[in-house]
Amino acid sequence: MIVFRYDKTFEGLLTCIFDAYSRKVFPQKLVGEGEPSPLFTEEEHGVITETTKSSRVWKALEKKLPKEACSMLMHVWLSELPESDDLLFRYIRKVIDSPHNVSTNFTDDDVLEVHKIAKKVSKERLNLIQFVRFQKAADDMFFAPVSPIFNSLPLTMNYFTDRFADQKWLIYDIRRRYGFYYDLKTAQEVSLDDDTHLLSGKLDEELMAKDEKLFQKMWKSYFQALTIKERFNPRLQRQHMPRRYWKFLPEKN
């Protein structure tokens, strides 16, 4: 078995593609730094991530794939599913080797799997947009905790920077312990040294703005006023409002 070892970044994956074609040696397995080598490993190549190499591969993909298919590659990467990098490696090889567009060849198992995973990640992105609830802090900054199944937060930044361009905010993924801070100009990725007080998904009372509790109470009242008891359908509600988001919704607390 031929193994490529890389840094588990998307740029690193694209560099693996570049090295494979340069060396004319294609791995059966990709592993991250520090991970044990698979059994029966015969040859191992250490990949050093290089922006020039990854850029050349990405530009080649943009020429051979429609924009939507290129977007799906990033969606699959952000899924963080086991062996998703192996799937992407096989898929990209097929794209490069084929004279035709393979992105709609659903008879191919890898192409079909890429579409399925990308669809799931896209749905999680939509859930984030729908169910993010900001809490106002004492310094007038707005904070929103999230904990998506997939790492979909980066895919929502264009929406939030456009929709909430007039206020400072921090959306923080408490599962992956990073987030994005918007300073009225740009959204930058941040990771807090001490974020244990945020893991509950609620700001401490001393950090809340004075009127935040009032707004949360009003939001609960609004939600209750819209509820028609005779038509209450918990099963349908869970389908449209996944239960994993409830702890971040003031109307469900």
N, C-alpha and C positions, 0 to 999 in steps of 0.2 A: 504494500500500500504506500502510495506517495502522499505526503502530508505537507501542507503549507501552514506555517505558523505566523500569525499577524496580530496587530494590536486591537482587533475587534472594533474598528471604526469603519464607516462607510467608505472613506477615502482609502483606508487600508484594503478593503475588499476590492476596490477598483484597481489598486496597485497589484493585488494578487493576479487579477486578470491580465494586466500588462506583463508581469513577470512570466506568467504561464506561456503566453504567446511568444515572448522574447526567448525563453529557454526551450520552447517546444516541448514542455513537460507539464502535464495537467494533473492536478491533485485529485485524489478520490475523497479527501477530507480536509476541511479547514479547522484549525484549532487556535485558540487564543493564547496569549502569553501567560505562562504559568500553568496551563492546563496539561494534564498527562497525555502522552502520545498514545494513540490507539494501538491495540494489539496488532501484530504482524506489520508494523511500520517498517518499510524497507528503505525509504528515502525521505528526508525532511529538509525543507527549505525555509529559512527565515526571511520573511518579507519585511522590508523597511519602507514604511509609508512615505511616498513622495508626491507632492502636489502636482508636479509636472506630469507624472505618469497617470495619476488618477484623472486629471483634467483631460488628457488626451483620450482616455477610455470613455469618459462621460460625453465628450464632444462627438465621438464616433457613435455612441448610442443615440444621441439627439438627432443624428443624421438618418439613422435607420429605423427609429421608432417615432410614432406620433407623441405629442406632448403628454397626452393622458397616460400612455404606457410608461413613459419616463417617470411620471409622478407615482405610478403604482410601485415602481422599484423602491422609492423612498418609503412608501407606505409599508411595504413588506419588511424593510429593514427596521422600521420603528415598531413593528409588531413584537420584536424581541422574542419570538417563538424559537424553540430549540431547532437547530439546523436550518434556520431561515437563510443563513449566509450560504450554506451549501446549495440550497434551492436557487438563490439568486445567481450563484456562480454558474450553475448548469443553464439557467435561463439566459444569462448574458452570453454564454458561449454559443447557444443556439441562435441568438440574435446576430452575433458577429459572423457566424459561419454560413448563415442562410442568405441567399440572394433576394429573398422576399421578406415581407413583414410577417413575423411569426406571432405577433401579439394577439392575433385573433384566431390562432390555430388551437381551438379548444379540444381537439382530439389528442393533443400532447398533454400528458399529466402535469408537467411542470408549469406550462402556460396556464392551465386551468387552476392549479393551486395558487399561483401568483394572483390571479383574479379573485379567488375566494378570500385570501388573506387580506388583500388590498381593500376589498369591500367591507370586511369586518372592521379594519382600522379606520376607514372612512366613516363608518357608522359611529364609532367611538368618538371621532372628532365632532360629529354633529351633536352627540350627547353632551360633550363638554360645552359647546356653544349654547345649548339650551339650558343646561342646569348649573352653570356657574352662578354663584350668588356672592356678591361682594359685601364685605363688612367694613364699615368706615372706622378708621383708627383715629386716635386723638390728634395726630399730626395731619389730618385731612387726606391721608393716603388710604386707598381702598385695597383690602386684602381678600383673596378668594382661595380657599384650599380645594384641591382636587385629588383624586386617586383613581385614574383610569386603568382599565385592564391593560391596554396597550399604551405605548409611549406616544400618545397622540397630541400632547400639548404643543409641540413646535408647529404642528399643522394648523393651529388656530390663531397664530399670532397676527396674520394679516387681518383677520376679522376683528380681533379685539383692539388692535392699534387704530383701526378705522372707526370702530363703533364707539370707543371710549377714548378718543384722542384728546379730550379736554380735561383729563384728570390723571393723577398719578396712581398707579396700581401695581400690585404684585400678585401674580397667580402662581401658586406653589404646589408642586406635585409632592405630596407627603409620602407617597409610596417610594418614589425614586429620589426624593430629598434634593430637588432642584426646582427652579422656577424661572419666570421672566418678570423683570421689573421694568415698567414703562415710566420714563421721566419727562413726558410731554413731547419728546422728540423721537426717541428710539426705544425699542424693547431689547433689553440685554439679559442674557442668561446669567442667573445668580445661584449660588449655593451658600446657605447660611452655616456658619460655624456651629452655632447652637440653635437648632430648630426644634428641640424637644417640646417646647411650649406650643408649637404649631401643630403637632401630630394629632391632637384631638380634633382639629378642624375648626376650632373656635378661638377667637382672640380673648385673652384675659381681660377681665372687666376694667382693670386699670389702664389697659391699652386702647379700649374702645372710646369712640367719640361719645359725648354726652347724650346725643340724640339717637345713637345707634339702636339701643334697646327699644326705643319708641318706634323706630321704623320697622324693626323685626316684628313687633307686636301688631303693627298696622298690616304688615304683609300676611301674617297669620290670619287676621280678621278678614282680609280680602279673600284669601284662599277658602276660608270656611263659608263666606257669604256666597261664593260661586258653587259650592258643593250642593248637589241635589241628592238628598239622602235616599230617595226612592230609586235613583238610578246609580247608586254607588256600586261600582264593580271593581273590587280589589285586584282581581286577576288581570283585567284590562289595564288598570292603572300601572301595575308592575311592568306590563309590556311596553307602555309608552314612557314610563318613568322608572328606570331600573332601580331596584332597591339599594344597590351599592352607593347611590347618590343621595339617599335620604338624609344621612347624617350631616350633609352639608347644606340642606335646605331648611331654612327657618320655618317654612310652612309645614314641615313634616316633623319637627322636633316637638 
